[in-house]
Amino acid sequence: MHETLMARDLKEAAERHGKVKGMTVEVGELAHIPARDLEGPLKELCPWPVQLKEVPALVKCRCGHEGRPKILEKGHDSTVWACAKCQRLMPKVLKGDKIMLTEAEI
């Protein structure tokens, strides 16, 4: 359900720019909807080519480590991650937690 609503929002955002011929969407590794769950609804709703790009996550932990997190659990609408160095749960996300329309080919 969430993925269909998100796909519709992305499609409408692209259409605000004009007659769309294709679009690119970036899906963060820690986004609330995994790229694989968003792909189907986007392709059903959009009559043009859709390219999905997964963005690796970057986190910063209190231990000083900055890098990719260790993903402990990835489900629909939930992700649990830890610092790859000290294993502290849910360090601060610097990048890779968003879903964004990055390009609309007009």
Order of alpha helices (4+ residues) and beta strands (2+ residues): alpha-beta-alpha-beta-beta-beta-beta-beta-beta-beta
